[in-house]
Structures are given as C-alpha cells and as structure tokens.
Amino acid sequence: MDYVAPPALVTSAVVNPRLQWLRRLVILTTVWAFCVILLGAYTRLVDAGLGCPDWPGCYGFLTVPNEAHEIEIAEARFPHAPVEAHKGWPEMVHRYFASGLGLLIFAIAALSWRDVSPNSVPGARRPPRKLTLFLCALVVLQGLFGMWTVTLKLWPQVVSAHLLGGFCTLTLLTLTAMRLLDRPLTVSAETLRRWRRLRPLALLAVALLATQIFLGAWVTSNYAAVACPDFPTCQEKLWPEMDFQHGFNLTQTIGPNYLGGLMHNEARVAIHMTHRLGAVAVLLVLGGFLIAAWRRSQGSPLRRSLGLTGALLLLQIALGVTNVVALVPLPVAVAHNGVAALLLISLVWVTYRLWTAKEVRS
C-alpha cells in the first residue's frame, strides 16, 4: 500500500485545554471570514457599497438612520446622498461582521503568543505565531481598504484590493487551522517522490487561481459582468471589439463616483473576455494537476480532498456560465464568490498536504 496511517501520538492537543480553545477559535474565525466574503459579495451585487456615505458610521450614526428625525439629520449632513435604508443595512451588517472578524483574529494572536504548547510534550506543536501577527496586520489593512472603498467612492483599484484581501485573510486562516489540526500524511518513498514532482504544478495552479480571482474582482468592480450577455460568444462574436488599454488601466482618476462603472463598452468587454480566458486556463491547469495527483495517490486519503477540489472547480465553471446566460442573478452571483473562496482554500489544503507529506519509517 502507498499510504500508511500515522502512529497515534500523545500530544498537548489532548491534555492542554488552551490549545483546544485556540483550535476551536481558529475554526470559528475561518468560517466567520467566509461569511464576511459572502456578505461583501452581496453588498457589491445589490449596489450597496455606498449605502452609507461615511465611515465607520452611517450618516454619523452607529446604525442606519430609520426614524424621521434621524433621516432629516442624515440628509442634512450628506445632502448629495439621500438615505436608502435597503442599501445602508447590507453595508452596515458587512461592517459589523468585518469588525467581529478583526476582534477574533486579534484574539487568535493573543492566545498564540501564550505558551499553549510546551516543548516538553513529545509531538507537540507550537502555534504559528508569526502567521497570526501577519493576519493581524492584514486585517488592519483590510479595515483601511474598507474605509477607502467608501471615501474614494468605489474606486475600482481599492474595491479589487479589498476583495483580494478578504480571500487572502481566509487563506491564511485556513493555513493556520491546518498547522494546528493537521498531521502530515505518511506515504511510501515512491509516492513521496511522485508527489514532490507535482509541487511546481500545484504552485502554478494556485497562482493561476489567484490571478483568476483578481480578474473576477476587476470584473465586478468595473461592472463588466453583463458586458457579454451570451455564451460562448460575446455579443454574438467569438472575438468582439475590445479595448484592453482602458479596460486594464490601473491609474483611473480618484474622485468620480464609480457606482455603476465609468468604462465604455469595449473596455468592459476586454475585462470580461479576459476573465473567460482565465477560466479556461484554470480549468486546464488545475484540472490537469488534480488528475495527475489522483493517479499518484492510490489508497491515500488525499484523494478525498482532490475529489472535493475537482467538484468545486466544475461547480464554479457552471456558476460562471449561468451568470452570463441568466444575466447575473443575485443568488448565483453570490454563490460564484463563495465557491471561488472554497475552491481556493481546498486547493491550498491539497498543496499543503503535498508539501508536508513524509516518508513512512519502517
């Protein structure tokens, strides 16, 4: 057999309640981060990114103004932004959850820097302290991106960076959870050699998927999702008129309100078509990696993760096509964001397992 189950270890994970609480907190925070991504997607898709024209409050209030006198005060403060409660609430709920995520991440860092895993216990793991500090810095940066998203009026560069920051936060939390929860797979020497040869392809797949997520962010921040309302053609052409220079202009002017987008049709088509081509590249490279890894993982539990990643990849492609032909229905568009996040952390999980696998000792 290629796979050999690791021997049971008596570690601090069993006897140390602090480490158990840290693990539970990391899992909770990872799920919370996923929810924040979904809430952010919903907020963008219902055009509620400027539902509150200020930050961190909403028209100077802690919640969305609802009473008549509150609305009167709010509109006096921001005469060019009339109160729309149906847009203000999605924005504020997203902010509340994002703030909660920040508190949870700082709690993880605080617990990680306590001595929850003494070196005297055989097989014990010390929490990834440097990784938790990086998470703290990232979530602070995410807060700034959230502020700039509002104050710079949905400037596409900031909106895209904010979305990518959310995916990075989720990925790093997943890595933290794996460091705390996962035992390395033990495999035969031959299987380990085969897996090591797959590592460059795994990294390429991760890089392509991350690039595709950026392209998706650029599509949504420039309102290019409906630039091509048909599939597989675009505006009934296999290669329509496109303006890549303006479509990927990263120096757009700060100042205008970008709600609804300011690019002309050819620029949006260029963004949309690039995202489609990126999907093809991800399908080929990631699909090829999953098939190769499956063939080299006979009898290994890694196959379960590979199968899940493959299913998520196919589901994501189906959701993308549905978004086009059905003109971006809200549930499908939110699911497209959510499945992208799940696909990313699933691929990171597989790559981590390949990287940390060890040869079984006889």
C-alpha positions as CSV (number, residue, x, y, z in Angstrom):
1,M,0.0,0.0,0.0
2,D,1.2,3.6,-0.7
3,Y,-0.5,5.2,2.3
4,V,0.4,4.3,5.9
5,A,-1.7,5.8,8.7
6,P,0.5,7.8,11.2
7,P,1.0,6.3,14.6
8,A,-1.0,7.7,17.5
9,L,0.8,10.5,19.4
10,V,0.1,11.7,22.9
11,T,0.4,15.5,22.4
12,S,-0.5,18.6,24.2
13,A,-3.6,18.8,21.9
14,V,-5.1,16.1,24.1
15,V,-4.2,17.4,27.5
16,N,-3.9,21.2,27.0
17,P,-7.3,23.0,27.1
18,R,-5.7,26.2,25.9
19,L,-4.6,24.7,22.6
20,Q,-8.1,23.1,22.2
21,W,-9.7,26.5,22.6
22,L,-7.2,28.0,20.2
23,R,-8.1,25.4,17.6
24,R,-11.8,26.0,18.0
25,L,-11.3,29.7,17.8
26,V,-9.4,29.4,14.5
27,I,-12.1,27.2,13.0
28,L,-14.8,29.7,14.1
29,T,-12.8,32.6,12.7
30,T,-12.2,30.8,9.4
31,V,-16.0,30.2,9.0
32,W,-16.6,33.8,10.0
33,A,-14.2,35.0,7.3
34,F,-16.0,33.0,4.7
35,C,-19.3,34.7,5.8
36,V,-17.7,38.1,5.5
37,I,-16.7,37.3,1.9
38,L,-20.3,36.3,1.2
39,L,-21.7,39.5,2.8
40,G,-19.2,41.6,0.9
41,A,-20.3,40.0,-2.4
42,Y,-23.9,40.6,-1.6
43,T,-23.2,44.2,-0.7
44,R,-21.5,44.8,-4.0
45,L,-24.1,43.0,-6.1
46,V,-27.0,45.0,-4.6
47,D,-25.1,48.2,-5.3
48,A,-24.9,49.0,-1.6
49,G,-21.2,49.8,-1.4
50,L,-22.1,53.4,-0.9
51,G,-25.2,52.7,1.2
52,C,-23.5,54.7,3.9
53,P,-21.5,57.6,2.5
54,D,-19.2,57.9,5.6
55,W,-17.1,55.5,7.6
56,P,-17.1,53.8,10.1
57,G,-20.6,55.0,10.9
58,C,-23.6,55.5,8.7
59,Y,-24.5,59.2,8.2
60,G,-22.9,59.8,11.5
61,F,-24.9,57.1,13.3
62,L,-23.8,53.7,14.6
63,T,-26.7,52.1,12.7
64,V,-28.7,53.0,9.6
65,P,-31.0,56.0,10.3
66,N,-34.6,54.9,10.3
67,E,-36.6,57.4,12.3
68,A,-37.8,60.5,10.5
69,H,-35.7,62.9,12.6
70,E,-32.6,60.7,12.1
71,I,-33.2,60.7,8.3
72,E,-33.6,64.5,8.4
73,I,-30.3,64.9,10.3
74,A,-28.5,62.4,8.0
75,E,-29.6,64.1,4.8
76,A,-28.6,67.5,6.2
77,R,-25.1,66.1,6.8
78,F,-24.9,64.5,3.4
79,P,-27.3,66.4,1.0
80,H,-26.0,64.6,-2.1
81,A,-26.6,61.1,-0.6
82,P,-30.3,60.5,0.3
83,V,-30.9,57.8,2.9
84,E,-31.7,54.4,1.3
85,A,-32.1,52.0,4.2
86,H,-32.4,49.0,2.0
87,K,-28.8,49.7,0.9
88,G,-27.5,51.0,4.2
89,W,-28.2,47.9,6.1
90,P,-26.3,45.4,3.9
91,E,-23.3,47.8,4.1
92,M,-23.5,48.1,7.9
93,V,-24.1,44.4,8.5
94,H,-21.0,43.7,6.4
95,R,-19.0,46.2,8.6
96,Y,-20.3,44.7,11.8
97,F,-19.2,41.2,10.7
98,A,-15.8,42.5,9.4
99,S,-15.2,44.2,12.8
100,G,-16.0,41.0,14.5
101,L,-13.5,39.2,12.3
102,G,-10.8,41.6,13.3
103,L,-11.5,41.0,17.0
104,L,-11.4,37.2,16.5
105,I,-8.1,37.4,14.7
106,F,-6.5,39.6,17.4
107,A,-7.8,37.0,20.0
108,I,-6.1,34.2,18.0
109,A,-2.8,36.2,18.0
110,A,-3.1,36.8,21.8
111,L,-3.7,33.1,22.5
112,S,-1.0,32.0,20.1
113,W,1.6,34.0,22.0
114,R,0.9,32.3,25.2
115,D,2.8,29.1,25.9
116,V,0.0,26.7,25.0
117,S,2.3,24.0,23.6
118,P,5.2,23.3,25.9
119,N,8.3,21.8,24.3
120,S,8.4,19.1,27.0
121,V,5.5,17.3,25.5
122,P,6.5,14.8,22.7
123,G,4.9,15.6,19.3
124,A,3.6,18.9,20.5
125,R,3.1,21.8,18.0
126,R,3.6,25.4,18.9
127,P,1.0,27.8,17.3
128,P,2.2,29.6,14.2
129,R,2.9,32.9,15.9
130,K,4.4,34.8,13.0
131,L,1.4,33.8,10.8
132,T,-1.0,35.2,13.4
133,L,0.9,38.5,13.5
134,F,0.7,38.7,9.7
135,L,-3.0,38.1,10.0
136,C,-3.4,41.0,12.4
137,A,-1.6,43.3,10.0
138,L,-3.7,42.1,7.1
139,V,-7.0,42.6,8.9
140,V,-5.9,46.2,9.8
141,L,-5.1,46.8,6.1
142,Q,-8.5,45.3,5.2
143,G,-10.1,47.8,7.5
144,L,-8.3,50.6,5.7
145,F,-9.4,49.2,2.3
146,G,-13.0,49.2,3.6
147,M,-12.7,52.8,4.6
148,W,-11.1,53.8,1.3
149,T,-13.8,51.9,-0.6
150,V,-16.3,54.4,0.8
151,T,-14.2,57.5,0.9
152,L,-12.9,57.0,-2.6
153,K,-16.3,56.2,-3.9
154,L,-15.8,52.6,-5.1
155,W,-12.5,53.3,-6.9
156,P,-12.0,50.0,-8.7
157,Q,-8.4,49.6,-7.6
158,V,-9.4,49.7,-3.9
159,V,-12.5,47.6,-4.4
160,S,-10.5,44.9,-6.1
161,A,-7.7,45.0,-3.5
162,H,-10.4,44.8,-0.7
163,L,-11.8,41.7,-2.3
164,L,-8.4,40.1,-2.7
165,G,-7.6,41.0,0.9
166,G,-10.6,39.0,2.0
167,F,-9.5,36.0,0.1
168,C,-6.0,36.3,1.5
169,T,-7.4,36.5,5.0
170,L,-9.4,33.4,4.5
171,T,-6.5,31.5,3.0
172,L,-4.1,32.4,5.9
173,L,-6.7,31.4,8.5
174,T,-7.0,28.1,6.6
175,L,-3.3,27.6,6.8
176,T,-3.3,28.5,10.5
177,A,-6.0,25.8,11.0
178,M,-4.0,23.3,9.1
179,R,-0.9,24.0,11.1
180,L,-2.9,23.4,14.3
181,L,-5.1,20.5,13.2
182,D,-3.4,18.5,10.5
183,R,-0.9,15.7,10.8
184,P,1.4,15.1,7.8
185,L,0.5,12.2,5.6
186,T,2.9,9.3,5.7
187,V,3.4,7.6,2.4
188,S,5.9,5.3,0.7
189,A,9.2,6.6,-0.7
190,E,8.0,6.2,-4.2
191,T,4.7,8.0,-3.7
192,L,6.6,10.8,-1.9
193,R,8.9,11.2,-4.9
194,R,5.9,11.4,-7.2
195,W,4.2,14.0,-5.1
196,R,7.3,16.1,-4.9
197,R,7.3,16.2,-8.7
198,L,3.8,17.6,-8.6
199,R,4.7,20.6,-6.3
200,P,5.6,23.0,-9.2
201,L,2.3,22.3,-10.9
202,A,0.4,22.8,-7.7
203,L,2.0,26.2,-7.2
204,L,1.2,27.1,-10.8
205,A,-2.4,26.1,-10.2
206,V,-2.6,28.2,-7.0
207,A,-1.0,31.2,-8.8
208,L,-3.5,30.9,-11.8
209,L,-6.5,30.6,-9.5
210,A,-5.4,33.7,-7.5
211,T,-5.0,35.6,-10.8
212,Q,-8.4,34.5,-11.9
213,I,-9.9,35.7,-8.6
214,F,-8.2,39.1,-9.2
215,L,-9.8,39.2,-12.7
216,G,-13.1,38.4,-11.1
217,A,-12.6,41.2,-8.7
218,W,-11.8,43.5,-11.6
219,V,-14.9,42.4,-13.5
220,T,-17.2,43.2,-10.6
221,S,-15.5,46.5,-9.6
222,N,-15.8,47.8,-13.1
223,Y,-19.4,46.4,-13.7
224,A,-18.3,44.2,-16.6
225,A,-20.2,41.1,-15.7
226,V,-23.0,41.8,-18.2
227,A,-20.7,43.1,-21.0
228,C,-21.1,39.8,-22.7
229,P,-24.7,38.6,-22.4
230,D,-24.3,35.4,-24.4
231,F,-22.1,32.3,-24.2
232,P,-19.8,31.0,-25.6
233,T,-19.8,34.0,-27.9
234,C,-19.7,37.6,-26.7
235,Q,-22.3,40.0,-28.3
236,E,-22.7,37.2,-30.9
237,K,-19.0,37.3,-31.9
238,L,-16.2,34.9,-31.0
239,W,-13.7,37.8,-30.7
240,P,-15.6,41.1,-30.3
241,E,-14.2,44.6,-30.3
242,M,-12.1,45.1,-27.1
243,D,-10.1,47.9,-25.6
244,F,-7.5,46.3,-23.3
245,Q,-5.7,49.6,-22.7
246,H,-8.6,51.3,-21.0
247,G,-10.0,48.0,-19.6
248,F,-6.9,47.4,-17.6
249,N,-6.0,51.0,-16.8
250,L,-4.8,50.8,-13.2
251,T,-4.4,54.6,-12.9
252,Q,-8.1,55.6,-13.1
253,T,-8.7,59.0,-11.7
254,I,-9.6,59.3,-8.0
255,G,-12.6,61.5,-7.4
256,P,-15.6,60.4,-9.6
257,N,-18.3,58.1,-8.1
258,Y,-17.7,54.7,-9.7
259,L,-21.0,53.2,-8.7
260,G,-22.3,51.6,-11.9
261,G,-18.8,51.9,-13.6
262,L,-17.4,54.5,-15.9
263,M,-15.7,52.4,-18.6
264,H,-17.0,52.3,-22.1
265,N,-18.4,49.1,-23.7
266,E,-15.2,47.9,-25.4
267,A,-13.2,48.2,-22.2
268,R,-15.7,46.2,-20.2
269,V,-15.8,43.6,-22.9
270,A,-12.0,43.3,-22.7
271,I,-12.2,42.7,-19.0
272,H,-15.0,40.1,-19.3
273,M,-13.3,38.2,-22.1
274,T,-10.0,38.1,-20.2
275,H,-11.8,36.6,-17.2
276,R,-13.3,33.9,-19.5
277,L,-9.9,33.1,-20.9
278,G,-8.6,32.9,-17.4
279,A,-11.3,30.4,-16.5
280,V,-10.2,28.2,-19.4
281,A,-6.5,28.4,-18.2
282,V,-7.6,27.5,-14.7
283,L,-9.7,24.6,-15.9
284,L,-6.8,23.1,-17.9
285,V,-4.0,23.6,-15.4
286,L,-5.9,22.9,-12.2
287,G,-7.8,20.0,-13.8
288,G,-4.6,18.6,-15.1
289,F,-3.0,18.9,-11.7
290,L,-5.9,17.2,-10.0
291,I,-5.9,14.3,-12.5
292,A,-2.1,13.8,-12.1
293,A,-2.3,13.9,-8.3
294,W,-5.3,11.5,-8.3
295,R,-3.3,9.0,-10.3
296,R,-0.4,9.3,-7.8
297,S,-2.5,9.0,-4.7
298,Q,-3.8,5.4,-4.8
299,G,-5.0,4.4,-1.4
300,S,-4.3,7.8,0.1
301,P,-6.9,10.0,1.9
302,L,-5.6,12.8,-0.2
303,R,-8.0,11.5,-2.9
304,R,-11.0,12.8,-0.9
305,S,-9.5,16.3,-1.0
306,L,-8.7,16.0,-4.7
307,G,-12.3,14.9,-5.4
308,L,-13.7,17.8,-3.5
309,T,-11.5,20.3,-5.3
310,G,-12.4,18.8,-8.6
311,A,-16.2,19.1,-7.8
312,L,-15.8,22.7,-6.7
313,L,-13.9,23.5,-9.9
314,L,-16.7,22.1,-12.1
315,L,-19.4,23.8,-10.0
316,Q,-17.5,27.2,-10.3
317,I,-17.4,26.9,-14.1
318,A,-21.1,26.1,-14.1
319,L,-21.9,29.1,-11.9
320,G,-19.8,31.3,-14.2
321,V,-21.7,30.2,-17.3
322,T,-25.0,30.6,-15.5
323,N,-24.1,34.1,-14.5
324,V,-23.6,35.0,-18.2
325,V,-26.7,33.4,-19.7
326,A,-29.0,34.4,-16.8
327,L,-27.6,37.9,-16.6
328,V,-26.1,37.7,-13.1
329,P,-29.0,36.5,-10.9
330,L,-28.2,37.5,-7.3
331,P,-28.1,34.0,-5.7
332,V,-25.9,32.6,-8.4
333,A,-23.5,35.6,-8.3
334,V,-23.1,35.4,-4.5
335,A,-22.6,31.6,-4.9
336,H,-19.9,32.3,-7.5
337,N,-18.0,34.3,-5.0
338,G,-18.4,31.7,-2.3
339,V,-17.4,28.7,-4.4
340,A,-14.3,30.7,-5.5
341,A,-13.3,31.0,-1.9
342,L,-14.0,27.3,-1.2
343,L,-12.1,26.3,-4.3
344,L,-9.1,28.4,-3.2
345,I,-8.8,27.0,0.3
346,S,-9.5,23.5,-1.0
347,L,-6.5,23.8,-3.4
348,V,-4.4,25.3,-0.7
349,W,-5.3,22.4,1.6
350,V,-4.2,19.9,-1.1
351,T,-1.0,21.8,-1.8
352,Y,-0.2,21.9,1.9
353,R,-0.7,18.1,2.2
354,L,1.6,17.5,-0.7
355,W,4.2,19.8,0.8
356,T,4.2,18.4,4.3
357,A,3.9,14.6,3.4
358,K,6.6,12.4,5.0
359,E,8.1,9.1,4.1
360,V,6.9,6.3,6.3
361,R,9.6,4.8,8.5
362,S,9.8,1.0,8.7
